[in-house]
Amino acid sequence: MGLARTLLRIGVALCIASAARADDYVGQETCVGCHGAVSHAYASTVHGRALTAAAATTALMERGCESCHGPGRAHAMSGGRVQQAEGWLTFREDTPEAETLKSQACLQCHQGSTQRFWHGSAHESRGLSCSSCHTVMQPVSQRHLLSRPTEAEVCSQCHHLAGAQSRRTSHMPTRTTGGGPGAEGFMTCASCHNAHGSVAESLIDAHTINDSCTSCHAEKRGPFLWEHAPVSESCLGCHVAHGSIKPNLLRISAPRLCQTCHVQVLHVSEARAPGSRFVAGQSCMSCHSQVHGSNHPSGAFLTR
């Protein structure tokens, strides 16, 4: 009897709490009454179409505006003067606590896929929130509700060096002046990085940097009969991922690039005139063409 009475008491308390919370919600029609201009742009967005009673798949989504902002009774009853109330979120504050609450509001629905690594990620630990990169209330970008028209513009707000490197002569096809496989606009920052978090360094969307690179450059993956040690260590030993003034995203031109490791005597490290056969054409790669690795029985020096 004692256990049953306790469970009954708990059940009644929960019902009362639920009723109180339900009373705190005023409905989307009340929000639109004051925020008509904002709601007009919002109605054409992904959230504006999804957070409705007709399209909702959960009870939370049926709340409309209050799905993200929380119960708005206190805010509405005050004529908009109450900006700080229990459970109410305006998305205007930029304090560390507010940034955390903003992300928690988004993660109520967006808990899987790429968002599962958000907690403890590089961006989250630096005080950013979902609204630092995304805009929900109006359509700014064609995809992903970004706060800028393109992904590159969003990322380069903080990552200035990567943005500058992407404008070099040799670069990844991330510019938005074209499209199609291999053309400009074929890749975005998210082709290699997961902004929401990753188990690898630099938010790489793979286990290692090499895994990310060889997901496109499969012919460089190996294994090879004759391996080139720097290749298996990291592609970034020779290449600049975002862009370079040298061909093929190389850090520096050959033969100087090769000589950063091959410092022994003979033709590898000797100074050469501009017309030397060891410098002309592809330089070292004129002979050592299989620089990423060779499967030829006689390819010990990566010459075939």
Residue pairs with C-beta under 8 A, 6 or more apart in sequence:
21 71
23 73
24 71
24 72
24 73
24 74
24 87
25 63
25 66
25 71
25 72
25 73
26 66
26 71
26 72
26 73
26 76
27 64
27 66
28 52
28 63
28 64
28 65
28 66
30 72
30 76
31 39
31 64
31 65
31 66
31 72
31 76
32 39
34 76
34 80
38 137
39 48
39 65
41 137
41 138
41 139
42 48
42 136
42 137
42 138
43 49
44 139
45 136
45 137
45 138
45 139
45 145
46 145
47 68
47 136
47 145
49 55
50 56
50 61
51 61
51 62
51 63
51 64
51 65
51 67
51 68
52 61
52 62
52 64
53 62
53 64
55 61
56 62
58 109
60 67
60 108
60 109
61 67
61 109
65 72
66 72
67 108
67 109
68 89
68 91
68 105
68 106
68 136
69 88
69 89
69 90
69 91
69 105
70 87
70 88
70 89
70 105
71 87
71 88
72 88
74 82
74 85
74 86
74 88
75 82
75 83
75 85
75 88
82 88
83 90
83 92
89 98
89 101
89 102
89 105
91 102
91 131
96 127
99 127
99 128
99 129
99 132
100 129
102 129
102 130
102 131
103 118
103 124
103 129
103 130
106 129
106 130
106 131
106 134
107 115
107 118
110 130
114 194
114 195
114 196
114 197
114 205
115 196
115 197
116 196
116 197
117 194
117 196
117 197
117 198
117 199
118 124
118 196
118 197
119 197
120 197
121 196
121 197
121 198
121 203
122 197
122 203
123 132
123 195
123 196
123 197
123 203
124 197
131 147
132 147
133 146
133 147
133 154
133 195
134 144
134 145
134 146
134 147
135 145
135 146
135 147
136 145
139 145
140 146
140 147
140 148
140 149
141 147
141 148
141 149
141 150
142 149
144 151
146 154
147 154
148 154
148 157
150 176
150 188
151 188
151 189
151 190
152 163
152 166
152 174
152 175
152 176
152 188
152 189
155 162
155 163
155 189
155 195
156 162
156 163
156 166
161 242
162 242
165 171
165 240
165 242
165 243
165 244
166 172
166 174
166 175
166 242
166 243
167 243
168 243
168 244
168 245
169 243
169 244
169 245
170 243
170 244
170 245
170 246
170 247
170 248
170 249
170 250
171 242
171 243
171 244
171 249
172 187
172 241
172 242
172 243
172 249
173 182
173 183
173 184
173 185
173 186
173 187
174 184
174 185
174 187
174 188
174 189
174 191
175 184
175 185
176 184
176 185
177 184
177 185
178 184
178 185
179 185
179 186
180 186
189 195
190 205
192 204
192 205
192 212
192 241
193 202
193 203
193 204
193 205
194 203
194 204
194 205
195 203
197 203
198 204
198 205
199 207
200 206
200 207
200 208
200 209
200 212
201 209
202 209
204 212
205 212
206 212
206 215
209 234
209 235
209 236
210 232
210 234
210 235
213 220
213 235
214 220
214 221
219 292
220 231
220 235
220 292
220 293
222 231
222 232
222 292
222 293
223 293
224 292
224 293
224 294
224 295
225 293
225 294
225 295
225 296
225 297
225 299
226 290
226 293
226 294
226 295
226 296
226 299
226 300
226 302
227 293
228 291
228 292
228 293
228 302
230 237
230 238
230 261
231 291
231 292
231 293
235 241
238 250
238 251
238 257
239 248
239 249
239 250
239 251
240 249
240 250
240 251
241 249
243 249
244 250
244 251
246 252
246 253
250 257
251 257
252 260
253 283
254 282
254 283
254 284
254 285
255 268
255 272
255 278
255 279
255 283
255 284
258 268
258 283
258 284
259 268
259 269
262 268
262 269
263 269
267 278
268 284
272 278
272 279
273 279
274 280
277 286
278 284
280 286
282 289
284 291
285 291
287 303
288 301
288 302
288 303
289 302
289 303
289 304
290 296
290 299
290 302
290 303
290 304
291 302
293 302
294 300
294 302
294 303
294 304
296 304
298 304
